[in-house]
Amino acid sequence: MLNTTNNTIILRNYIILTATVMFTAIGLTDTFLAPTRVGQQDRINNFGQVLSAGLVSYSQNLGR
């Protein structure tokens, strides 16, 4: 009887641990690989290029 109870508790804890790890992994994957985040990163990269071009243009105007 004691052995069956311990096996049940171990199995329950294992299922809880497995579910926790799965949901955490899914959450982290959705956080870092979400399509909306990738789109935002592309916009930030494009904005950086526009900003750099503007700074170069401004510095050329100051140098003249």
VEXZA-126247 format. One record per atom (N, C-alpha, C): residue number from 1; atom name; x, z, y. Coordinates in steps of 0.05 Angstrom, whole numbers, plus 5000, padded with zeros to 4 digits. Atoms other than C-alpha are relative to their C-alpha. Last residue first. Example, Ala and Ser with C-alpha at 12.3 -4.5 7.8 and 13.67 -1.06 7.14 Angstrom:
REM VEXZA-126247
<drenvo 2; N; <4984; 4999; 4976>>,
<drenvo 2; CA; <5273; 5143; 4979>>,
<drenvo 2; C; <4985; 5014; 5022>>,
<drenvo 1; N; <5018; 5000; 4976>>,
<drenvo 1; CA; <5246; 5156; 4910>>,
<drenvo 1; C; <5018; 5000; 5024>>,
This chain:
REM VEXZA-126247
<drenvo 64; N; <4997; 5023; 4983>>,
<drenvo 64; CA; <5605; 4068; 6450>>,
<drenvo 64; C; <5001; 5007; 5029>>,
<drenvo 63; N; <4973; 5009; 4998>>,
<drenvo 63; CA; <5619; 4128; 6406>>,
<drenvo 63; C; <5005; 4977; 5019>>,
<drenvo 62; N; <4985; 4981; 4985>>,
<drenvo 62; CA; <5552; 4160; 6419>>,
<drenvo 62; C; <5029; 4991; 5005>>,
<drenvo 61; N; <5009; 5002; 4972>>,
<drenvo 61; CA; <5515; 4098; 6396>>,
<drenvo 61; C; <5015; 5020; 5018>>,
<drenvo 60; N; <4989; 5025; 4990>>,
<drenvo 60; CA; <5557; 4096; 6332>>,
<drenvo 60; C; <4992; 4997; 5029>>,
<drenvo 59; N; <4972; 4995; 4995>>,
<drenvo 59; CA; <5541; 4170; 6320>>,
<drenvo 59; C; <5013; 4975; 5011>>,
<drenvo 58; N; <4997; 4983; 4976>>,
<drenvo 58; CA; <5467; 4156; 6327>>,
<drenvo 58; C; <5029; 5005; 5007>>,
<drenvo 57; N; <5008; 5016; 4976>>,
<drenvo 57; CA; <5469; 4098; 6279>>,
<drenvo 57; C; <5003; 5016; 5025>>,
<drenvo 56; N; <4978; 5020; 4996>>,
<drenvo 56; CA; <5508; 4139; 6227>>,
<drenvo 56; C; <4994; 4984; 5025>>,
<drenvo 55; N; <4977; 4986; 4988>>,
<drenvo 55; CA; <5459; 4197; 6236>>,
<drenvo 55; C; <5023; 4981; 5005>>,
<drenvo 54; N; <5006; 4992; 4972>>,
<drenvo 54; CA; <5399; 4151; 6226>>,
<drenvo 54; C; <5024; 5014; 5013>>,
<drenvo 53; N; <4998; 5024; 4984>>,
<drenvo 53; CA; <5430; 4120; 6164>>,
<drenvo 53; C; <4995; 5006; 5029>>,
<drenvo 52; N; <4972; 5008; 4998>>,
<drenvo 52; CA; <5442; 4189; 6135>>,
<drenvo 52; C; <5003; 4975; 5017>>,
<drenvo 51; N; <4988; 4981; 4981>>,
<drenvo 51; CA; <5370; 4210; 6150>>,
<drenvo 51; C; <5030; 4993; 5004>>,
<drenvo 50; N; <5010; 5007; 4973>>,
<drenvo 50; CA; <5343; 4148; 6116>>,
<drenvo 50; C; <5013; 5018; 5021>>,
<drenvo 49; N; <4987; 5026; 4993>>,
<drenvo 49; CA; <5387; 4160; 6055>>,
<drenvo 49; C; <4991; 4992; 5028>>,
<drenvo 48; N; <4972; 4995; 4994>>,
<drenvo 48; CA; <5366; 4233; 6052>>,
<drenvo 48; C; <5015; 4975; 5008>>,
<drenvo 47; N; <4999; 4989; 4973>>,
<drenvo 47; CA; <5293; 4213; 6058>>,
<drenvo 47; C; <5029; 5006; 5008>>,
<drenvo 46; N; <5004; 5022; 4981>>,
<drenvo 46; CA; <5301; 4168; 5997>>,
<drenvo 46; C; <5002; 5011; 5029>>,
<drenvo 45; N; <4976; 5017; 5000>>,
<drenvo 45; CA; <5331; 4226; 5957>>,
<drenvo 45; C; <4998; 4977; 5020>>,
<drenvo 44; N; <4979; 4985; 4986>>,
<drenvo 44; CA; <5275; 4273; 5979>>,
<drenvo 44; C; <5025; 4983; 5001>>,
<drenvo 43; N; <5005; 5000; 4972>>,
<drenvo 43; CA; <5223; 4221; 5960>>,
<drenvo 43; C; <5021; 5014; 5016>>,
<drenvo 42; N; <4994; 5027; 4990>>,
<drenvo 42; CA; <5255; 4211; 5892>>,
<drenvo 42; C; <4995; 4998; 5030>>,
<drenvo 41; N; <4971; 5002; 4999>>,
<drenvo 41; CA; <5255; 4287; 5881>>,
<drenvo 41; C; <5008; 4972; 5010>>,
<drenvo 40; N; <4990; 4986; 4976>>,
<drenvo 40; CA; <5182; 4290; 5899>>,
<drenvo 40; C; <5030; 4998; 5003>>,
<drenvo 39; N; <5008; 5016; 4976>>,
<drenvo 39; CA; <5165; 4237; 5848>>,
<drenvo 39; C; <5010; 5013; 5025>>,
<drenvo 38; N; <4982; 5023; 5000>>,
<drenvo 38; CA; <5204; 4274; 5794>>,
<drenvo 38; C; <4995; 4983; 5025>>,
<drenvo 37; N; <4974; 4990; 4990>>,
<drenvo 37; CA; <5166; 4338; 5812>>,
<drenvo 37; C; <5020; 4977; 5001>>,
<drenvo 36; N; <5002; 4995; 4971>>,
<drenvo 36; CA; <5100; 4302; 5806>>,
<drenvo 36; C; <5026; 5010; 5011>>,
<drenvo 35; N; <4999; 5025; 4985>>,
<drenvo 35; CA; <5120; 4274; 5738>>,
<drenvo 35; C; <4998; 5004; 5030>>,
<drenvo 34; N; <5027; 5009; 4991>>,
<drenvo 34; CA; <5133; 4345; 5712>>,
<drenvo 34; C; <5003; 4974; 5016>>,
<drenvo 33; N; <5002; 5029; 5006>>,
<drenvo 33; CA; <5201; 4353; 5678>>,
<drenvo 33; C; <4972; 4989; 5007>>,
<drenvo 32; N; <4977; 5015; 4991>>,
<drenvo 32; CA; <5223; 4420; 5707>>,
<drenvo 32; C; <4998; 4970; 4994>>,
<drenvo 31; N; <4990; 4993; 4974>>,
<drenvo 31; CA; <5159; 4460; 5707>>,
<drenvo 31; C; <5022; 4981; 5009>>,
<drenvo 30; N; <5019; 5011; 4980>>,
<drenvo 30; CA; <5125; 4425; 5649>>,
<drenvo 30; C; <5010; 5006; 5028>>,
<drenvo 29; N; <4998; 5029; 5001>>,
<drenvo 29; CA; <5187; 4438; 5606>>,
<drenvo 29; C; <4981; 4988; 5021>>,
<drenvo 28; N; <4975; 5008; 4987>>,
<drenvo 28; CA; <5190; 4510; 5628>>,
<drenvo 28; C; <5003; 4970; 5000>>,
<drenvo 27; N; <5002; 4995; 4971>>,
<drenvo 27; CA; <5117; 4521; 5611>>,
<drenvo 27; C; <5025; 4992; 5015>>,
<drenvo 26; N; <5018; 5020; 4988>>,
<drenvo 26; CA; <5123; 4487; 5543>>,
<drenvo 26; C; <4998; 5004; 5030>>,
<drenvo 25; N; <4986; 5026; 5001>>,
<drenvo 25; CA; <5184; 4529; 5525>>,
<drenvo 25; C; <4982; 4978; 5013>>,
<drenvo 24; N; <4979; 4999; 4979>>,
<drenvo 24; CA; <5149; 4593; 5547>>,
<drenvo 24; C; <5014; 4973; 5001>>,
<drenvo 23; N; <5013; 5002; 4974>>,
<drenvo 23; CA; <5086; 4575; 5507>>,
<drenvo 23; C; <5021; 5001; 5023>>,
<drenvo 22; N; <5011; 5027; 4996>>,
<drenvo 22; CA; <5127; 4561; 5445>>,
<drenvo 22; C; <4988; 4997; 5027>>,
<drenvo 21; N; <4978; 5019; 4996>>,
<drenvo 21; CA; <5170; 4624; 5451>>,
<drenvo 21; C; <4989; 4972; 5005>>,
<drenvo 20; N; <4988; 4995; 4974>>,
<drenvo 20; CA; <5108; 4668; 5460>>,
<drenvo 20; C; <5023; 4980; 5006>>,
<drenvo 19; N; <5018; 5010; 4979>>,
<drenvo 19; CA; <5072; 4636; 5402>>,
<drenvo 19; C; <5012; 5004; 5028>>,
<drenvo 18; N; <5000; 5029; 5001>>,
<drenvo 18; CA; <5132; 4647; 5356>>,
<drenvo 18; C; <4982; 4988; 5022>>,
<drenvo 17; N; <4975; 5010; 4989>>,
<drenvo 17; CA; <5139; 4719; 5378>>,
<drenvo 17; C; <5001; 4970; 5001>>,
<drenvo 16; N; <5000; 4994; 4971>>,
<drenvo 16; CA; <5065; 4734; 5367>>,
<drenvo 16; C; <5026; 4990; 5013>>,
<drenvo 15; N; <5019; 5019; 4988>>,
<drenvo 15; CA; <5067; 4700; 5298>>,
<drenvo 15; C; <4999; 5004; 5030>>,
<drenvo 14; N; <4987; 5026; 5001>>,
<drenvo 14; CA; <5130; 4740; 5279>>,
<drenvo 14; C; <4982; 4979; 5013>>,
<drenvo 13; N; <4979; 5001; 4979>>,
<drenvo 13; CA; <5098; 4805; 5303>>,
<drenvo 13; C; <5014; 4973; 5000>>,
<drenvo 12; N; <5014; 5000; 4974>>,
<drenvo 12; CA; <5036; 4792; 5260>>,
<drenvo 12; C; <5020; 4998; 5023>>,
<drenvo 11; N; <5011; 5027; 4997>>,
<drenvo 11; CA; <5079; 4774; 5199>>,
<drenvo 11; C; <4986; 4997; 5027>>,
<drenvo 10; N; <4978; 5018; 4996>>,
<drenvo 10; CA; <5120; 4838; 5207>>,
<drenvo 10; C; <4990; 4971; 5005>>,
<drenvo 9; N; <4990; 4995; 4973>>,
<drenvo 9; CA; <5057; 4880; 5215>>,
<drenvo 9; C; <5023; 4981; 5007>>,
<drenvo 8; N; <5021; 5009; 4981>>,
<drenvo 8; CA; <5025; 4849; 5154>>,
<drenvo 8; C; <5010; 5003; 5028>>,
<drenvo 7; N; <4999; 5029; 5000>>,
<drenvo 7; CA; <5089; 4858; 5113>>,
<drenvo 7; C; <4980; 4988; 5020>>,
<drenvo 6; N; <4976; 5008; 4986>>,
<drenvo 6; CA; <5093; 4931; 5134>>,
<drenvo 6; C; <5002; 4970; 5001>>,
<drenvo 5; N; <5004; 4995; 4972>>,
<drenvo 5; CA; <5020; 4943; 5113>>,
<drenvo 5; C; <5025; 4991; 5016>>,
<drenvo 4; N; <5019; 5020; 4990>>,
<drenvo 4; CA; <5031; 4910; 5046>>,
<drenvo 4; C; <4996; 5003; 5030>>,
<drenvo 3; N; <4985; 5025; 4999>>,
<drenvo 3; CA; <5093; 4953; 5032>>,
<drenvo 3; C; <4982; 4978; 5011>>,
<drenvo 2; N; <4982; 4999; 4977>>,
<drenvo 2; CA; <5056; 5017; 5049>>,
<drenvo 2; C; <5014; 4974; 5003>>,
<drenvo 1; N; <5017; 5000; 4976>>,
<drenvo 1; CA; <5000; 5000; 5000>>,
<drenvo 1; C; <5017; 5000; 5025>>,
